[in-house]
Amino acid sequence: EYDVPKTPLQRLVDDFHTRNEPVSESVRSLTGRIDSIDRKLSRIEYMQRKPVRQPVSESEPASIHSGPRGAMNGTLETSHEAHSG
């Protein structure tokens, strides 16, 4: 792990932890907002890590419709294919 320069908020939080002063409302709301953003990011990363089953070749349209997510994408792809063909 390499050292990342600390953001003002991180310095503020470190400062708070060393001095143990009561947290002001603004800092508390900021950290809460960061937590929610963090959760959203990790959920997005998890979705990206999950293997999405995609058809191996264009000649197998049946495999598009397997699975709930595939069916959703399949409608877009088949309508697009119809126009291009």
DSSP file (Angstrom, degrees, kcal/mol; ACC not computed):
  #  RESIDUE AA STRUCTURE BP1 BP2  ACC     N-H-->O    O-->H-N    N-H-->O    O-->H-N    TCO  KAPPA ALPHA  PHI   PSI    X-CA   Y-CA   Z-CA
    1    1 A E              0   0    0      0, 0.0     2,-0.3     0, 0.0     0, 0.0   0.000 360.0 360.0 360.0 133.9    0.0    0.0    0.0
    2    2 A Y        -     0   0    0      1,-0.1     2,-0.4     0, 0.0     0, 0.0  -0.682 360.0 -96.7-101.8 158.0    1.3    3.4   -0.9
    3    3 A D        -     0   0    0     -2,-0.3    -1,-0.1     3,-0.0     0, 0.0  -0.564  34.3-159.8 -77.0 126.1    0.7    6.6    1.0
    4    4 A V        -     0   0    0     -2,-0.4     3,-0.1     3,-0.0     2,-0.1  -0.889  29.0-107.8-102.5 134.0   -2.1    8.8   -0.3
    5    5 A P        -     0   0    0      0, 0.0     2,-0.1     0, 0.0    -1,-0.0  -0.377  43.4-111.4 -59.6 135.2   -2.2   12.4    0.7
    6    6 A K        -     0   0    0      1,-0.1    -3,-0.0    -2,-0.1     0, 0.0  -0.417  23.1-127.7 -75.3 141.3   -4.9   13.0    3.2
    7    7 A T     >  -     0   0    0     -2,-0.1     4,-2.4     1,-0.1     5,-0.2  -0.430  30.5-105.2 -76.6 160.2   -8.0   15.0    2.3
    8    8 A P  H  > S+     0   0    0      0, 0.0     4,-2.3     0, 0.0     5,-0.1   0.874 123.2  53.5 -53.9 -37.4   -9.0   17.8    4.6
    9    9 A L  H  > S+     0   0    0      2,-0.2     4,-2.9     1,-0.2     5,-0.2   0.921 107.5  49.5 -65.8 -42.3  -11.9   15.6    5.9
   10   10 A Q  H  > S+     0   0    0      1,-0.2     4,-2.9     2,-0.2     5,-0.2   0.911 111.4  49.2 -62.6 -40.9   -9.5   12.8    6.8
   11   11 A R  H  X S+     0   0    0     -4,-2.4     4,-2.7     2,-0.2    -1,-0.2   0.907 111.5  50.6 -61.9 -40.0   -7.2   15.2    8.6
   12   12 A L  H  X S+     0   0    0     -4,-2.3     4,-2.4    -5,-0.2    -2,-0.2   0.925 111.6  46.7 -62.5 -45.1  -10.3   16.6   10.4
   13   13 A V  H  X S+     0   0    0     -4,-2.9     4,-2.7     2,-0.2    -2,-0.2   0.920 112.9  48.9 -64.9 -44.0  -11.3   13.1   11.4
   14   14 A D  H  X S+     0   0    0     -4,-2.9     4,-2.4     1,-0.2     5,-0.2   0.929 111.1  51.1 -59.5 -44.4   -7.8   12.1   12.6
   15   15 A D  H  X S+     0   0    0     -4,-2.7     4,-2.1     1,-0.2     5,-0.2   0.909 110.3  49.6 -58.2 -43.3   -7.7   15.4   14.5
   16   16 A F  H  X>S+     0   0    0     -4,-2.4     4,-2.7     1,-0.2     5,-0.6   0.925 110.1  50.2 -62.6 -44.6  -11.0   14.5   16.1
   17   17 A H  H  <5S+     0   0    0     -4,-2.7    -1,-0.2     1,-0.2    -2,-0.2   0.873 111.6  48.0 -65.0 -36.1   -9.9   11.0   17.0
   18   18 A T  H  <5S+     0   0    0     -4,-2.4    -1,-0.2     1,-0.2    -2,-0.2   0.882 122.2  33.5 -72.6 -35.6   -6.7   12.2   18.7
   19   19 A R  H  <5S-     0   0    0     -4,-2.1    -2,-0.2    -5,-0.2    -1,-0.2   0.651  93.5-142.5 -95.6 -15.3   -8.4   14.9   20.7
   20   20 A N  T  <5 +     0   0    0     -4,-2.7    -3,-0.2    -5,-0.2    -4,-0.1   0.889  39.5 161.0  57.0  43.3  -11.7   13.1   21.4
   21   21 A E      < -     0   0    0     -5,-0.6    -1,-0.2    -6,-0.1    -2,-0.1  -0.618  50.5 -87.2 -89.9 156.3  -13.8   16.2   21.1
   22   22 A P        -     0   0    0      0, 0.0     2,-0.2     0, 0.0    -1,-0.1  -0.368  49.7-111.7 -61.3 138.6  -17.6   15.9   20.4
   23   23 A V        -     0   0    0      1,-0.1     2,-0.1    -3,-0.1     0, 0.0  -0.516  27.0-126.6 -76.3 135.7  -18.3   15.7   16.7
   24   24 A S     >  -     0   0    0     -2,-0.2     4,-2.2     1,-0.1     5,-0.2  -0.416  23.3-112.3 -75.5 159.1  -20.0   18.7   15.2
   25   25 A E  H  > S+     0   0    0      1,-0.2     4,-2.8     2,-0.2     5,-0.2   0.873 115.0  55.9 -61.1 -37.9  -23.2   18.1   13.2
   26   26 A S  H  > S+     0   0    0      1,-0.2     4,-2.3     2,-0.2    -1,-0.2   0.921 109.4  45.4 -63.6 -42.6  -21.6   19.1    9.9
   27   27 A V  H  > S+     0   0    0      2,-0.2     4,-2.8     1,-0.2     5,-0.2   0.909 112.8  51.5 -65.5 -40.5  -18.8   16.5   10.3
   28   28 A R  H  X S+     0   0    0     -4,-2.2     4,-2.2     1,-0.2    -2,-0.2   0.920 111.6  46.1 -63.5 -42.8  -21.3   13.9   11.3
   29   29 A S  H  X S+     0   0    0     -4,-2.8     4,-2.4     2,-0.2    -1,-0.2   0.883 112.4  52.3 -67.6 -36.1  -23.5   14.6    8.3
   30   30 A L  H  X S+     0   0    0     -4,-2.3     4,-2.7    -5,-0.2    -2,-0.2   0.948 110.7  45.6 -63.0 -48.4  -20.5   14.6    6.0
   31   31 A T  H  X S+     0   0    0     -4,-2.8     4,-2.4     1,-0.2    -1,-0.2   0.879 112.4  52.6 -64.5 -35.8  -19.2   11.2    7.3
   32   32 A G  H  X S+     0   0    0     -4,-2.2     4,-2.1    -5,-0.2    -1,-0.2   0.916 110.2  47.7 -63.2 -42.4  -22.8    9.8    7.0
   33   33 A R  H  X S+     0   0    0     -4,-2.4     4,-2.5     1,-0.2    -2,-0.2   0.911 111.2  50.7 -64.5 -41.8  -22.9   11.0    3.4
   34   34 A I  H  X S+     0   0    0     -4,-2.7     4,-2.8     1,-0.2    -1,-0.2   0.899 108.3  53.4 -62.6 -39.7  -19.5    9.5    2.7
   35   35 A D  H  X S+     0   0    0     -4,-2.4     4,-2.4     2,-0.2    -1,-0.2   0.923 109.7  46.8 -60.6 -44.5  -20.7    6.2    4.2
   36   36 A S  H  X S+     0   0    0     -4,-2.1     4,-2.3     2,-0.2    -1,-0.2   0.906 113.1  48.8 -67.0 -39.5  -23.7    6.1    1.9
   37   37 A I  H  X S+     0   0    0     -4,-2.5     4,-2.7     1,-0.2    -1,-0.2   0.913 110.4  52.7 -62.5 -41.3  -21.6    6.9   -1.1
   38   38 A D  H  X S+     0   0    0     -4,-2.8     4,-2.6     1,-0.2    -2,-0.2   0.908 108.6  49.4 -59.9 -43.6  -19.2    4.2   -0.1
   39   39 A R  H  X S+     0   0    0     -4,-2.4     4,-2.2     2,-0.2    -1,-0.2   0.921 111.1  49.5 -63.3 -43.1  -22.0    1.7    0.1
   40   40 A K  H  X S+     0   0    0     -4,-2.3     4,-2.4     1,-0.2    -2,-0.2   0.926 111.6  49.5 -60.7 -44.1  -23.3    2.7   -3.3
   41   41 A L  H  X S+     0   0    0     -4,-2.7     4,-2.9     1,-0.2    -2,-0.2   0.926 110.8  48.2 -61.4 -45.8  -19.8    2.3   -4.8
   42   42 A S  H  X S+     0   0    0     -4,-2.6     4,-2.2     1,-0.2    -1,-0.2   0.860 110.9  52.0 -66.3 -32.7  -19.2   -1.1   -3.2
   43   43 A R  H  X S+     0   0    0     -4,-2.2     4,-2.3     2,-0.2    -1,-0.2   0.919 110.9  47.5 -67.2 -41.5  -22.6   -2.2   -4.5
   44   44 A I  H  X S+     0   0    0     -4,-2.4     4,-2.3     2,-0.2    -2,-0.2   0.929 112.0  49.9 -62.5 -45.1  -21.7   -1.0   -8.0
   45   45 A E  H  X S+     0   0    0     -4,-2.9     4,-2.0     1,-0.2    -1,-0.2   0.892 110.1  51.2 -60.4 -39.1  -18.3   -2.7   -7.8
   46   46 A Y  H  X S+     0   0    0     -4,-2.2     4,-1.9     1,-0.2    -1,-0.2   0.914 109.4  49.9 -64.6 -42.5  -20.0   -5.9   -6.7
   47   47 A M  H  < S+     0   0    0     -4,-2.3    -1,-0.2     1,-0.2    -2,-0.2   0.880 111.3  49.4 -63.7 -36.9  -22.4   -5.8   -9.6
   48   48 A Q  H  < S+     0   0    0     -4,-2.3    -1,-0.2     1,-0.2    -2,-0.2   0.850 109.8  51.3 -71.0 -32.9  -19.5   -5.3  -12.0
   49   49 A R  H  < S+     0   0    0     -4,-2.0    -1,-0.2    -5,-0.2    -2,-0.2   0.841  88.3  96.2 -71.8 -32.0  -17.6   -8.2  -10.5
   50   50 A K  S  < S-     0   0    0     -4,-1.9     2,-0.4    -5,-0.1    -4,-0.0  -0.379  87.3-114.7 -61.7 129.1  -20.6  -10.5  -10.9
   51   51 A P        -     0   0    0      0, 0.0     2,-0.6     0, 0.0    -1,-0.1  -0.505  26.6-150.3 -68.4 122.9  -20.2  -12.5  -14.1
   52   52 A V        -     0   0    0     -2,-0.4     2,-0.5    -4,-0.2    -5,-0.0  -0.840  16.4-126.8 -95.2 123.6  -23.0  -11.5  -16.5
   53   53 A R        +     0   0    0     -2,-0.6    13,-0.0    13,-0.1     3,-0.0  -0.564  35.9 177.8 -74.1 120.9  -23.9  -14.4  -18.8
   54   54 A Q        -     0   0    0     -2,-0.5    10,-0.1     1,-0.0    16,-0.0  -0.912  37.3 -92.3-122.2 150.3  -23.7  -13.2  -22.4
   55   55 A P        -     0   0    0      0, 0.0     3,-0.1     0, 0.0     4,-0.0  -0.334  28.6-140.4 -60.2 139.3  -24.3  -15.0  -25.7
   56   56 A V  S    S+     0   0    0      1,-0.1     2,-0.3     4,-0.1    -2,-0.0   0.920  80.6   7.6 -69.5 -43.0  -21.1  -16.5  -27.0
   57   57 A S  S >  S-     0   0    0      3,-0.1     3,-1.4     1,-0.1    -1,-0.1  -0.915  73.3-113.4-137.4 163.9  -21.9  -15.7  -30.6
   58   58 A E  T 3  S+     0   0    0     -2,-0.3    -1,-0.1     1,-0.3    -2,-0.0   0.723 108.9  71.0 -67.8 -20.4  -24.6  -13.8  -32.6
   59   59 A S  T 3  S+     0   0    0      1,-0.2    -1,-0.3     2,-0.1     3,-0.2   0.461  88.3  67.1 -79.7   1.9  -25.8  -17.0  -34.1
   60   60 A E    X   +     0   0    0     -3,-1.4     3,-0.8     1,-0.1     4,-0.5  -0.609  50.0 156.2-120.2  72.0  -27.3  -18.1  -30.7
   61   61 A P  G >>  +     0   0    0      0, 0.0     3,-0.8     0, 0.0     4,-0.8   0.743  68.3  70.9 -67.7 -20.7  -30.2  -15.8  -29.9
   62   62 A A  G >4 S+     0   0    0      1,-0.3     3,-0.7     2,-0.2     4,-0.3   0.875  91.4  57.3 -63.8 -36.3  -31.7  -18.4  -27.6
   63   63 A S  G X4 S+     0   0    0     -3,-0.8     3,-0.8     1,-0.2    -1,-0.3   0.732  95.6  66.2 -69.5 -19.9  -29.0  -18.0  -25.0
   64   64 A I  G <4 S+     0   0    0     -3,-0.8    10,-0.3    -4,-0.5    -1,-0.2   0.894  99.6  50.6 -64.4 -38.6  -29.8  -14.3  -24.7
   65   65 A H  G << S+     0   0    0     -4,-0.8     2,-0.5    -3,-0.7     6,-0.3   0.488  83.1 107.5 -84.6  -1.9  -33.2  -15.1  -23.3
   66   66 A S  S <  S+     0   0    0     -3,-0.8     4,-0.4    -4,-0.3   -13,-0.1  -0.646  78.1  14.6 -77.7 126.7  -31.9  -17.5  -20.6
   67   67 A G  S  > S-     0   0    0     -2,-0.5     4,-2.0     3,-0.2     5,-0.2   0.147  92.0 -89.5  90.4 150.1  -32.2  -15.8  -17.2
   68   68 A P  H  > S+     0   0    0      0, 0.0     4,-1.4     0, 0.0    -1,-0.1   0.888 126.0  46.4 -64.1 -40.9  -34.1  -12.7  -16.1
   69   69 A R  H  > S+     0   0    0      1,-0.2     4,-2.3     2,-0.2     5,-0.2   0.904 110.4  53.7 -69.8 -39.0  -31.3  -10.3  -16.9
   70   70 A G  H  > S+     0   0    0     -4,-0.4     4,-3.0     1,-0.2    -1,-0.2   0.898 105.5  53.6 -61.1 -40.4  -30.6  -11.9  -20.3
   71   71 A A  H  X S+     0   0    0     -4,-2.0     4,-1.7    -6,-0.3    -1,-0.2   0.892 107.7  51.5 -62.0 -38.0  -34.2  -11.5  -21.3
   72   72 A M  H  X S+     0   0    0     -4,-1.4     4,-0.9     1,-0.2     3,-0.2   0.955 115.9  39.1 -63.7 -49.7  -34.0   -7.8  -20.5
   73   73 A N  H  X S+     0   0    0     -4,-2.3     4,-2.6     1,-0.2    -2,-0.2   0.852 109.0  65.0 -67.0 -33.2  -30.9   -7.2  -22.6
   74   74 A G  H  X S+     0   0    0     -4,-3.0     4,-3.3   -10,-0.3     5,-0.3   0.879  95.5  55.5 -60.6 -39.9  -32.3   -9.6  -25.2
   75   75 A T  H  X S+     0   0    0     -4,-1.7     4,-1.8    -3,-0.2    -1,-0.2   0.912 111.5  44.7 -61.0 -40.8  -35.2   -7.4  -26.1
   76   76 A L  H  X S+     0   0    0     -4,-0.9     4,-2.1    -3,-0.2    -2,-0.2   0.948 116.2  45.8 -65.2 -47.8  -32.9   -4.5  -26.8
   77   77 A E  H  X S+     0   0    0     -4,-2.6     4,-2.8     1,-0.2    -2,-0.2   0.916 112.7  48.6 -65.9 -43.0  -30.4   -6.6  -28.8
   78   78 A T  H  X S+     0   0    0     -4,-3.3     4,-2.5     1,-0.2    -1,-0.2   0.910 112.0  48.6 -66.6 -39.7  -33.0   -8.4  -30.9
   79   79 A S  H  X S+     0   0    0     -4,-1.8     4,-1.6    -5,-0.3    -1,-0.2   0.892 112.9  49.3 -65.6 -35.8  -34.8   -5.2  -31.9
   80   80 A H  H  X S+     0   0    0     -4,-2.1     4,-2.3     1,-0.2    -2,-0.2   0.917 110.6  49.9 -66.6 -42.2  -31.4   -3.7  -32.7
   81   81 A E  H  X S+     0   0    0     -4,-2.8     4,-2.7     1,-0.2    -2,-0.2   0.895 106.4  56.4 -62.7 -39.1  -30.5   -6.7  -34.8
   82   82 A A  H  < S+     0   0    0     -4,-2.5    -1,-0.2     1,-0.2    -2,-0.2   0.902 110.3  44.3 -61.4 -40.0  -33.8   -6.5  -36.7
   83   83 A H  H  < S+     0   0    0     -4,-1.6    -1,-0.2     1,-0.2    -2,-0.2   0.905 115.2  46.8 -71.0 -40.0  -33.1   -2.9  -37.7
   84   84 A S  H  <        0   0    0     -4,-2.3    -2,-0.2     1,-0.3    -1,-0.2   0.842 360.0 360.0 -72.5 -30.5  -29.5   -3.6  -38.7
   85   85 A G     <        0   0    0     -4,-2.7    -1,-0.3    -5,-0.2    -2,-0.2   0.489 360.0 360.0 -80.6 360.0  -30.4   -6.7  -40.7
